[in-house]
Amino acid sequence: MKHAEETAREVKTTCPYCGVGCGVLATPRPDGSVGIAGDPDHPANFGRLCSKGSALGETLGLEERLLHPTIGGERCDWDTALDRVATTFQAAIAEHGPHSVAFYLSGQLLTEDYYVANKLMKGFIGSANIDTNSRLCMASSVAGHKRAFGSDTVPGTYSDLEEADLVVLTGSNLAWCHPVVYQRIAAAKAVRPQMKIVVIDPRRTATCEIADLHLPIRADGDVALFCGLLRHLVEEGATDEVYVGEHTTGFAEALAAAERWRLSAVAEATGIAKSALTAFYDLFTRTGKAVTVYSQGVNQSASGTDKVNAIINCHLATGRIGRPGMGPFSITGQPNAMGGREVGGLSNMLAAHMSIEDAADRERVQAFWGSPTIAATPGLKAVELFEAVAAGRIKALWIAGTNPVVSMPDADAVGRALAACPFVVVSDVIARTDTTAYADVLLPAAAWGEKNGTVTNSERRISRQRPFLPLPGEARPDWAIFASVARRMGFFGFEYGSAGEVFDEHARLSSYENAGSRDFDIGGLAGLGASGYDLMAPTQWPVRGAVRDPVRAPATDRQAGRHTQETRFFAEGGYFHADGRARFVAVEPPASKTAPLFTINTGRVRDQWHTMTRTGLSARLSAHMPEPFAELHGEDAARLGIAPADLVEIASSHGRAVVRALVTDRQRPGNVFVPMHWTARFAPSARIGAVAHAERDPVSGQPALKSTSGTVRRFSAAWHGFAILKHRPDLEAIAPIADYRAAARTDGGWRLELAGARALSDAPGFARELFGQPAAEIVAYRDRRAGTERFAVFFEGELLGALYLSPEPVSVARSWAVSQLSLAGGQGASRAELLAGRSRADRPDPGAVVCSCFGVGINEIAALVASGGAASVEAVGKALNAGTNCGSCRSEIRAIIEAACVEATV
């Protein structure tokens, strides 16, 4: 009989998180768990994984899953559900026309899912009202690329970031949002210390750990900064006149627009000191191999497209594009934002990078599909789409794989729009989200680990997501759901038998009447057949022409079994405008506004993803930052009377949120950063999307999620609480008592932060309600002088949890308290220890988690440093492993070491 280890089947797949597109080795085990490791052969990550990727095996349970179709909340069979969707959409189209229906999709979908949905909407329904949450991610980059290059082309590759002598990271906290690419840059710099890193960000983020220069830019100062750089490059004679003359147009106009941006004007517009500006400009001028990496801090702006073109202008002017170590580089936020772009996922695009506005492109796509119609005009972009729903113009809406009631700006308005919409369909993996609550029909979709298809990462590399788990319940792949509805609507051309058949059609369309006229061409991957598709290695496009070996594209490293070809664009021109030239775009910085009290900036944290439907399942990922927060500068906090760990109310004209105060010197005064992740399922008061304004870029339609004007004030709480629980707390049930609730999964249960604006009249009664067991035994302690109360709750001798109440933020050894939930009865703390909320001296509290990959706490690191056991980040890593996997915690470890050194010298 074979050992379990011998029968385990290792599957090569791709991570479902950010746009880095890391290869993953997934190994299902006999006990139902799944081993996760980085794929050493994948050219995006070479075996590295970040904390989120490493924890993927912890997010595969079925407890939160949607497993059966429902109508009106009642379970039904697939035929009934699909018939309802098809007939309702048909009725809306018949009565109100094709523009009365819409799809809202997600960068979490696979390319095959995206392709079928776009074919259905644009080619058969005949409307372009199909947009995606990728509109919130990289639409400004798409628009900037198309204005400059004539196509949505990312010119370079990840290896350029390692080969460059200067890497400029603007609007990108790469260390937390794209950790594996960050580690590739950090490793390159360790080998070549002369390599320079510049970080442009209002906050001093973890990415600054490797920065030689940090420019704390004012919100929306980027256009002025890069206009000033363009002017400086010309003054210093650093332009490539041959490249500009042979391959571009519009240089004189762009330079004229930049002419007024002298150093003093740039300093005033950006808030950056002249000396720092001069250092950056000189560094860029004298360093030939320069890459500018940009992400949401650039894209999520009302001037995002102009920011992108301001950056591209500087690279075109110097000819630093398409060559090793040179170029502008857009790094996407979602795993398949790029794949969605390839199939026309945005409402202003057609499949295969063709254009709705171009009649020849429309004819070409319609002819290839053999469709009865084709969308003739761009559809509604994300914000416009939900505004149209609210106005009653959209009668039927299908949302797939996303949670817009949390992630969209002015999110409460999105909720009201869905409530008023006559018919809402939601396809999802999770049964209960803020958005599924509005669904008339819920359709259970396949999840990562069950899905079969492709994704494309930020360097144009197509990788396979392969299934290694069976489909649970009645879940189906998204492409199959869309195709089933299309057939029920009477449309032909949707008789796909597999994801591979969809991919084959997508590949053939990309090369149809192409002959090099379009950038996106993967015709060489057509005709792979089922086995070739299954074995397809990571492949960077374009892949033109026929491929004789269906398993491998040209230039394959056959020994390693992976593609080594890395194509770049535009080193010798060859742009996709009709004349073959790139366009300089004359851009002007946005008009200065009256400075708000605060500029509210939203974004990601290291260990959570989007609206936490996946990462919220992992106790390890929830340990680093278990509750939502607002990061603000110490000067602002002092002025407003806000102490560390106070609760604060963040408000705008749209809505309000209450979160924990994180007072730091990393933030620019007048700015506040609030993570985007928390939902009504985890922290009802912390939905920052309800606060964010709906202002957007006029060209791309991308919302300006980084610059909402708002106010910050201390939330006056009559009481604060902290609880540990065996079972998930019912946050709705305790809403009348606790204004602030923030729950996080732990090993063995849940932790819960609480606060209320009104005095708590019956603390023991609240404890019983919280733990949901009226017959529970409650052990209590009350300190009348301090105003604190503490409860340990047991049922039949087993710990249900503990509740700690105080007039001020609760002082409890939280990590130690949480650990009690996973201990068997005889191993747990005494009742006295539970009420005290701290361990004995022989059971040290590890403290808040710093390194999620290895579960290392702040107290463990501080104790090691204080004992003399480590005086560097590397030494801490050697002793505790902290910081040795994804490296995202290295800046925090360094801060702990520096704080210990300061304390030792006082």
Solvent accessible surface area in square Angstrom, and as a share of the most:
residue,aa,sasa,rsa
1,M,240,1.07
2,K,140,0.59
3,H,126,0.56
4,A,48,0.37
5,E,142,0.64
6,E,112,0.50
7,T,81,0.47
8,A,34,0.26
9,R,138,0.51
10,E,107,0.48
11,V,10,0.06
12,K,89,0.38
13,T,5,0.03
14,T,2,0.01
15,C,11,0.06
16,P,5,0.03
17,Y,2,0.01
18,C,15,0.09
19,G,0,0.00
20,V,1,0.01
21,G,4,0.04
22,C,9,0.06
23,G,0,0.00
24,V,0,0.00
25,L,22,0.11
26,A,0,0.00
27,T,31,0.18
28,P,31,0.19
29,R,123,0.45
30,P,102,0.64
31,D,118,0.61
32,G,60,0.58
33,S,44,0.28
34,V,10,0.06
35,G,11,0.11
36,I,36,0.18
37,A,50,0.39
38,G,12,0.12
39,D,7,0.04
40,P,79,0.50
41,D,54,0.28
42,H,6,0.03
43,P,6,0.04
44,A,0,0.00
45,N,0,0.00
46,F,86,0.36
47,G,27,0.26
48,R,79,0.29
49,L,9,0.05
50,C,11,0.07
51,S,2,0.01
52,K,6,0.03
53,G,0,0.00
54,S,29,0.19
55,A,0,0.00
56,L,0,0.00
57,G,26,0.25
58,E,75,0.34
59,T,11,0.06
60,L,34,0.17
61,G,46,0.44
62,L,88,0.44
63,E,128,0.57
64,E,27,0.12
65,R,25,0.09
66,L,10,0.05
67,L,44,0.22
68,H,49,0.22
69,P,0,0.00
70,T,21,0.12
71,I,30,0.15
72,G,63,0.61
73,G,62,0.60
74,E,129,0.58
75,R,159,0.58
76,C,26,0.16
77,D,80,0.41
78,W,14,0.05
79,D,85,0.44
80,T,63,0.36
81,A,0,0.00
82,L,1,0.01
83,D,65,0.34
84,R,108,0.39
85,V,0,0.00
86,A,1,0.01
87,T,76,0.44
88,T,36,0.21
89,F,2,0.01
90,Q,67,0.30
91,A,60,0.47
92,A,10,0.08
93,I,39,0.20
94,A,93,0.72
95,E,135,0.60
96,H,92,0.41
97,G,22,0.21
98,P,45,0.28
99,H,107,0.48
100,S,4,0.02
101,V,0,0.00
102,A,0,0.00
103,F,2,0.01
104,Y,0,0.00
105,L,0,0.00
106,S,0,0.00
107,G,0,0.00
108,Q,41,0.18
109,L,6,0.03
110,L,3,0.02
111,T,2,0.01
112,E,1,0.01
113,D,2,0.01
114,Y,0,0.00
115,Y,1,0.00
116,V,0,0.00
117,A,0,0.00
118,N,1,0.01
119,K,5,0.02
120,L,1,0.00
121,M,0,0.00
122,K,1,0.00
123,G,0,0.00
124,F,7,0.03
125,I,12,0.06
126,G,11,0.11
127,S,0,0.00
128,A,1,0.01
129,N,6,0.03
130,I,0,0.00
131,D,0,0.00
132,T,2,0.01
133,N,12,0.06
134,S,1,0.01
135,R,2,0.01
136,L,12,0.06
137,C,7,0.04
138,M,2,0.01
139,A,2,0.02
140,S,0,0.00
141,S,0,0.00
142,V,3,0.02
143,A,14,0.11
144,G,0,0.00
145,H,0,0.00
146,K,64,0.27
147,R,69,0.25
148,A,0,0.00
149,F,0,0.00
150,G,26,0.25
151,S,10,0.07
152,D,4,0.02
153,T,0,0.00
154,V,1,0.00
155,P,1,0.00
156,G,3,0.03
157,T,0,0.00
158,Y,2,0.01
159,S,16,0.10
160,D,2,0.01
161,L,1,0.01
162,E,48,0.22
163,E,67,0.30
164,A,0,0.00
165,D,50,0.26
166,L,0,0.00
167,V,0,0.00
168,V,0,0.00
169,L,0,0.00
170,T,0,0.00
171,G,13,0.12
172,S,4,0.03
173,N,16,0.08
174,L,0,0.00
175,A,1,0.01
176,W,27,0.09
177,C,24,0.14
178,H,3,0.01
179,P,3,0.02
180,V,4,0.02
181,V,1,0.00
182,Y,6,0.02
183,Q,29,0.13
184,R,9,0.03
185,I,0,0.00
186,A,19,0.15
187,A,43,0.33
188,A,15,0.12
189,K,33,0.14
190,A,81,0.63
191,V,121,0.70
192,R,59,0.21
193,P,94,0.59
194,Q,118,0.52
195,M,0,0.00
196,K,72,0.30
197,I,0,0.00
198,V,0,0.00
199,V,0,0.00
200,I,1,0.01
201,D,12,0.06
202,P,27,0.17
203,R,25,0.09
204,R,104,0.38
205,T,14,0.08
206,A,13,0.10
207,T,0,0.00
208,C,21,0.13
209,E,40,0.18
210,I,26,0.13
211,A,27,0.21
212,D,71,0.37
213,L,38,0.19
214,H,44,0.20
215,L,0,0.00
216,P,49,0.31
217,I,5,0.03
218,R,101,0.37
219,A,33,0.26
220,D,41,0.21
221,G,3,0.03
222,D,8,0.04
223,V,0,0.00
224,A,1,0.01
225,L,0,0.00
226,F,2,0.01
227,C,5,0.03
228,G,2,0.02
229,L,0,0.00
230,L,4,0.02
231,R,19,0.07
232,H,30,0.14
233,L,0,0.00
234,V,50,0.29
235,E,100,0.45
236,E,103,0.46
237,G,61,0.58
238,A,25,0.20
239,T,30,0.17
240,D,47,0.25
241,E,141,0.63
242,V,102,0.59
243,Y,16,0.06
244,V,18,0.10
245,G,46,0.44
246,E,103,0.46
247,H,34,0.15
248,T,6,0.03
249,T,50,0.29
250,G,26,0.25
251,F,46,0.19
252,A,73,0.56
253,E,105,0.47
254,A,3,0.02
255,L,39,0.19
256,A,71,0.55
257,A,16,0.12
258,A,0,0.00
259,E,79,0.36
260,R,142,0.52
261,W,17,0.06
262,R,134,0.49
263,L,62,0.31
264,S,63,0.40
265,A,29,0.23
266,V,0,0.00
267,A,17,0.13
268,E,138,0.62
269,A,34,0.26
270,T,0,0.00
271,G,27,0.26
272,I,4,0.02
273,A,64,0.50
274,K,105,0.45
275,S,87,0.56
276,A,20,0.16
277,L,0,0.00
278,T,52,0.30
279,A,48,0.37
280,F,0,0.00
281,Y,6,0.02
282,D,51,0.27
283,L,16,0.08
284,F,1,0.00
285,T,26,0.15
286,R,169,0.62
287,T,18,0.11
288,G,38,0.37
289,K,67,0.28
290,A,0,0.00
291,V,1,0.01
292,T,0,0.00
293,V,0,0.00
294,Y,0,0.00
295,S,4,0.03
296,Q,29,0.13
297,G,21,0.20
298,V,0,0.00
299,N,2,0.01
300,Q,19,0.09
301,S,1,0.01
302,A,28,0.22
303,S,12,0.08
304,G,0,0.00
305,T,1,0.00
306,D,35,0.18
307,K,4,0.02
308,V,0,0.00
309,N,1,0.00
310,A,2,0.02
311,I,1,0.00
312,I,0,0.00
313,N,4,0.02
314,C,1,0.00
315,H,1,0.00
316,L,0,0.00
317,A,0,0.00
318,T,10,0.06
319,G,1,0.01
320,R,15,0.06
321,I,0,0.00
322,G,6,0.06
323,R,94,0.34
324,P,62,0.39
325,G,0,0.00
326,M,24,0.11
327,G,3,0.03
328,P,1,0.01
329,F,2,0.01
330,S,1,0.00
331,I,1,0.01
332,T,2,0.01
333,G,0,0.00
334,Q,3,0.01
335,P,4,0.02
336,N,0,0.00
337,A,0,0.00
338,M,0,0.00
339,G,0,0.00
340,G,4,0.03
341,R,1,0.00
342,E,1,0.00
343,V,0,0.00
344,G,0,0.00
345,G,1,0.01
346,L,2,0.01
347,S,0,0.00
348,N,32,0.17
349,M,4,0.02
350,L,0,0.00
351,A,2,0.01
352,A,1,0.00
353,H,28,0.12
354,M,4,0.02
355,S,26,0.17
356,I,0,0.00
357,E,112,0.50
358,D,62,0.32
359,A,54,0.42
360,A,56,0.43
361,D,19,0.10
362,R,50,0.18
363,E,123,0.55
364,R,47,0.17
365,V,0,0.00
366,Q,53,0.24
367,A,66,0.51
368,F,46,0.19
369,W,16,0.06
370,G,38,0.37
371,S,9,0.06
372,P,83,0.52
373,T,46,0.27
374,I,23,0.11
375,A,1,0.01
376,A,60,0.47
377,T,81,0.47
378,P,57,0.36
379,G,15,0.14
380,L,40,0.20
381,K,36,0.15
382,A,0,0.00
383,V,7,0.04
384,E,59,0.26
385,L,0,0.00
386,F,8,0.03
387,E,82,0.37
388,A,0,0.00
389,V,2,0.01
390,A,62,0.48
391,A,67,0.52
392,G,31,0.30
393,R,136,0.50
394,I,1,0.00
395,K,56,0.24
396,A,0,0.00
397,L,0,0.00
398,W,1,0.00
399,I,0,0.00
400,A,0,0.00
401,G,25,0.24
402,T,11,0.06
403,N,9,0.04
404,P,0,0.00
405,V,8,0.05
406,V,3,0.02
407,S,22,0.14
408,M,3,0.01
409,P,3,0.02
410,D,27,0.14
411,A,0,0.00
412,D,50,0.26
413,A,30,0.24
414,V,6,0.04
415,G,4,0.04
416,R,154,0.56
417,A,2,0.02
418,L,3,0.01
419,A,73,0.57
420,A,72,0.56
421,C,10,0.06
422,P,89,0.56
423,F,13,0.05
424,V,1,0.00
425,V,0,0.00
426,V,0,0.00
427,S,1,0.01
428,D,16,0.08
429,V,36,0.21
430,I,13,0.07
431,A,33,0.26
432,R,136,0.50
433,T,12,0.07
434,D,15,0.08
435,T,1,0.00
436,T,9,0.05
437,A,85,0.66
438,Y,72,0.27
439,A,20,0.15
440,D,54,0.28
441,V,0,0.00
442,L,23,0.12
443,L,0,0.00
444,P,0,0.00
445,A,3,0.02
446,A,2,0.02
447,A,14,0.11
448,W,9,0.03
449,G,2,0.02
450,E,15,0.07
451,K,15,0.06
452,N,52,0.27
453,G,0,0.00
454,T,1,0.01
455,V,3,0.02
456,T,2,0.01
457,N,2,0.01
458,S,0,0.00
459,E,1,0.00
460,R,0,0.00
461,R,1,0.00
462,I,2,0.01
463,S,5,0.03
464,R,6,0.02
465,Q,7,0.03
466,R,39,0.14
467,P,51,0.32
468,F,8,0.04
469,L,43,0.22
470,P,112,0.71
471,L,82,0.41
472,P,14,0.09
473,G,56,0.54
474,E,56,0.25
475,A,4,0.03
476,R,81,0.30
477,P,31,0.19
478,D,6,0.03
479,W,26,0.09
480,A,22,0.17
481,I,2,0.01
482,F,1,0.01
483,A,1,0.00
484,S,8,0.05
485,V,2,0.01
486,A,0,0.00
487,R,102,0.37
488,R,82,0.30
489,M,14,0.06
490,G,65,0.63
491,F,42,0.18
492,F,116,0.48
493,G,24,0.23
494,F,0,0.00
495,E,115,0.52
496,Y,28,0.11
497,G,61,0.59
498,S,45,0.29
499,A,3,0.02
500,G,14,0.13
501,E,86,0.38
502,V,0,0.00
503,F,3,0.01
504,D,36,0.19
505,E,21,0.10
506,H,3,0.01
507,A,0,0.00
508,R,109,0.40
509,L,0,0.00
510,S,0,0.00
511,S,42,0.27
512,Y,67,0.26
513,E,105,0.47
514,N,5,0.03
515,A,112,0.87
516,G,37,0.35
517,S,71,0.46
518,R,22,0.08
519,D,2,0.01
520,F,0,0.00
521,D,6,0.03
522,I,0,0.00
523,G,11,0.11
524,G,1,0.01
525,L,4,0.02
526,A,31,0.24
527,G,64,0.61
528,L,16,0.08
529,G,50,0.48
530,A,91,0.70
531,S,80,0.51
532,G,1,0.01
533,Y,11,0.04
534,D,71,0.37
535,L,102,0.51
536,M,2,0.01
537,A,10,0.08
538,P,23,0.15
539,T,2,0.01
540,Q,3,0.01
541,W,0,0.00
542,P,21,0.13
543,V,6,0.03
544,R,94,0.34
545,G,46,0.45
546,A,100,0.78
547,V,29,0.17
548,R,238,0.87
549,D,36,0.19
550,P,53,0.33
551,V,37,0.21
552,R,63,0.23
553,A,5,0.04
554,P,68,0.43
555,A,64,0.49
556,T,25,0.14
557,D,48,0.25
558,R,147,0.53
559,Q,184,0.82
560,A,35,0.27
561,G,31,0.30
562,R,53,0.19
563,H,4,0.02
564,T,68,0.40
565,Q,55,0.24
566,E,60,0.27
567,T,28,0.16
568,R,66,0.24
569,F,21,0.09
570,F,10,0.04
571,A,29,0.22
572,E,145,0.65
573,G,6,0.06
574,G,53,0.51
575,Y,9,0.03
576,F,45,0.19
577,H,40,0.18
578,A,118,0.92
579,D,79,0.41
580,G,26,0.25
581,R,76,0.28
582,A,0,0.00
583,R,71,0.26
584,F,11,0.05
585,V,24,0.14
586,A,53,0.41
587,V,5,0.03
588,E,89,0.40
589,P,20,0.13
590,P,55,0.35
591,A,90,0.70
592,S,114,0.74
593,K,148,0.63
594,T,132,0.77
595,A,88,0.68
596,P,52,0.33
597,L,87,0.43
598,F,0,0.00
599,T,18,0.11
600,I,1,0.01
601,N,19,0.10
602,T,9,0.05
603,G,9,0.09
604,R,28,0.10
605,V,2,0.01
606,R,3,0.01
607,D,2,0.01
608,Q,4,0.02
609,W,10,0.03
610,H,30,0.13
611,T,11,0.06
612,M,5,0.02
613,T,49,0.28
614,R,49,0.18
615,T,0,0.00
616,G,0,0.00
617,L,24,0.12
618,S,0,0.00
619,A,15,0.12
620,R,63,0.23
621,L,1,0.00
622,S,3,0.02
623,A,28,0.22
624,H,14,0.06
625,M,38,0.17
626,P,26,0.16
627,E,27,0.12
628,P,1,0.01
629,F,14,0.06
630,A,0,0.00
631,E,7,0.03
632,L,0,0.00
633,H,30,0.13
634,G,27,0.26
635,E,114,0.51
636,D,7,0.04
637,A,3,0.02
638,A,81,0.63
639,R,135,0.49
640,L,48,0.24
641,G,50,0.48
642,I,9,0.05
643,A,50,0.39
644,P,98,0.61
645,A,42,0.33
646,D,9,0.05
647,L,1,0.00
648,V,0,0.00
649,E,17,0.08
650,I,0,0.00
651,A,21,0.16
652,S,25,0.16
653,S,112,0.72
654,H,69,0.31
655,G,19,0.18
656,R,126,0.46
657,A,1,0.01
658,V,4,0.02
659,V,0,0.00
660,R,25,0.09
661,A,5,0.04
662,L,58,0.29
663,V,42,0.24
664,T,15,0.09
665,D,96,0.50
666,R,97,0.35
667,Q,5,0.02
668,R,40,0.15
669,P,65,0.41
670,G,23,0.22
671,N,14,0.07
672,V,0,0.00
673,F,4,0.02
674,V,0,0.00
675,P,1,0.01
676,M,43,0.19
677,H,0,0.00
678,W,2,0.01
679,T,3,0.02
680,A,43,0.34
681,R,48,0.17
682,F,14,0.06
683,A,0,0.00
684,P,35,0.22
685,S,21,0.14
686,A,1,0.01
687,R,34,0.12
688,I,5,0.02
689,G,6,0.06
690,A,3,0.02
691,V,0,0.00
692,A,2,0.02
693,H,26,0.12
694,A,20,0.16
695,E,69,0.31
696,R,70,0.26
697,D,3,0.02
698,P,121,0.76
699,V,68,0.39
700,S,3,0.02
701,G,7,0.07
702,Q,0,0.00
703,P,0,0.00
704,A,1,0.00
705,L,14,0.07
706,K,37,0.16
707,S,22,0.14
708,T,2,0.01
709,S,61,0.40
710,G,9,0.08
711,T,66,0.38
712,V,3,0.02
713,R,128,0.47
714,R,90,0.33
715,F,19,0.08
716,S,76,0.49
717,A,19,0.14
718,A,47,0.36
719,W,13,0.05
720,H,8,0.03
721,G,1,0.01
722,F,0,0.00
723,A,0,0.00
724,I,0,0.00
725,L,4,0.02
726,K,66,0.28
727,H,131,0.59
728,R,64,0.23
729,P,10,0.06
730,D,86,0.45
731,L,13,0.06
732,E,127,0.57
733,A,49,0.38
734,I,3,0.01
735,A,38,0.29
736,P,99,0.62
737,I,50,0.25
738,A,0,0.00
739,D,45,0.23
740,Y,0,0.00
741,R,22,0.08
742,A,2,0.01
743,A,0,0.00
744,A,4,0.03
745,R,33,0.12
746,T,12,0.07
747,D,96,0.50
748,G,42,0.41
749,G,8,0.08
750,W,13,0.04
751,R,26,0.10
752,L,0,0.00
753,E,4,0.02
754,L,0,0.00
755,A,0,0.00
756,G,0,0.00
757,A,45,0.35
758,R,136,0.50
759,A,88,0.68
760,L,41,0.20
761,S,115,0.74
762,D,78,0.40
763,A,5,0.04
764,P,64,0.40
765,G,27,0.26
766,F,3,0.01
767,A,0,0.00
768,R,95,0.35
769,E,85,0.38
770,L,12,0.06
771,F,22,0.09
772,G,58,0.55
773,Q,47,0.21
774,P,111,0.70
775,A,78,0.60
776,A,7,0.06
777,E,83,0.37
778,I,37,0.19
779,V,34,0.20
780,A,64,0.49
781,Y,111,0.42
782,R,136,0.50
783,D,44,0.23
784,R,184,0.67
785,R,240,0.87
786,A,54,0.42
787,G,42,0.40
788,T,23,0.13
789,E,36,0.16
790,R,38,0.14
791,F,4,0.02
792,A,0,0.00
793,V,0,0.00
794,F,15,0.06
795,F,65,0.27
796,E,151,0.68
797,G,57,0.55
798,E,99,0.44
799,L,25,0.13
800,L,25,0.12
801,G,0,0.00
802,A,1,0.00
803,L,0,0.00
804,Y,1,0.00
805,L,10,0.05
806,S,16,0.10
807,P,54,0.34
808,E,101,0.45
809,P,37,0.24
810,V,11,0.06
811,S,97,0.63
812,V,18,0.11
813,A,23,0.18
814,R,58,0.21
815,S,24,0.15
816,W,10,0.04
817,A,0,0.00
818,V,21,0.12
819,S,45,0.29
820,Q,8,0.04
821,L,1,0.01
822,S,64,0.41
823,L,68,0.34
824,A,65,0.50
825,G,58,0.56
826,G,85,0.82
827,Q,119,0.53
828,G,25,0.24
829,A,16,0.12
830,S,58,0.37
831,R,97,0.35
832,A,75,0.58
833,E,18,0.08
834,L,4,0.02
835,L,23,0.11
836,A,34,0.26
837,G,1,0.01
838,R,155,0.56
839,S,23,0.15
840,R,114,0.42
841,A,108,0.84
842,D,100,0.52
843,R,79,0.29
844,P,110,0.69
845,D,29,0.15
846,P,48,0.30
847,G,7,0.07
848,A,63,0.49
849,V,26,0.15
850,V,7,0.04
851,C,3,0.02
852,S,2,0.01
853,C,19,0.12
854,F,98,0.41
855,G,42,0.40
856,V,10,0.06
857,G,1,0.01
858,I,69,0.35
859,N,66,0.34
860,E,68,0.30
861,I,0,0.00
862,A,38,0.29
863,A,63,0.49
864,L,34,0.17
865,V,17,0.10
866,A,86,0.66
867,S,89,0.58
868,G,64,0.62
869,G,46,0.44
870,A,6,0.04
871,A,85,0.66
872,S,44,0.28
873,V,3,0.02
874,E,104,0.47
875,A,32,0.25
876,V,0,0.00
877,G,4,0.04
878,K,185,0.78
879,A,59,0.45
880,L,51,0.25
881,N,77,0.40
882,A,0,0.00
883,G,6,0.06
884,T,78,0.45
885,N,53,0.27
886,C,7,0.04
887,G,4,0.04
888,S,2,0.01
889,C,4,0.02
890,R,61,0.22
891,S,28,0.18
892,E,47,0.21
893,I,0,0.00
894,R,96,0.35
895,A,55,0.43
896,I,20,0.10
897,I,12,0.06
898,E,97,0.43
899,A,62,0.48
900,A,24,0.19
901,C,72,0.43
902,V,96,0.55
903,E,135,0.60
904,A,87,0.67
905,T,116,0.68
906,V,154,0.88
